[in-house]
Amino acid sequence: MSKRPPAFKAKVALAAIKGEKTMVELVQQFDVHSNQITQWKAQLLEGAAGVFGGEAHPESAAPAIDLKSLHAKIGKLTLENDLYERSPVKRHRVSVRRQPDADLLNAEASKSVVSTSPR
């Protein structure tokens, strides 16, 4: 799906509003699907009041989202996730649980071995 510049969309929508050409002619001229032309025409008509100071779309005041950076982040995280899934760390994950009693027993056993050995 290609992203069309706003100026191109406006040009196509204005041509549709003028009505000098049929929809088929507009589709052939601009190489855009008729549904897209109809949608851009409706958007232009809805937002026309905003040109004269009215507020047609209050939700358009929301901050712009940088899709390129979001797509880049998604790609990076997907790659990291894939690498993690294939890594030996993931495949041979060992459950490490501390057992304080076992550590204490090992420490006591090592003391007794040291104290009972002759010098």
Summary of the structure (lengths in Angstrom):
residues: 119
radius of gyration: 33.9
end to end distance: 82.7
largest distance: 109.9
contacts: 215
relative contact order: 0.06
helix: 71%
strand: 0%
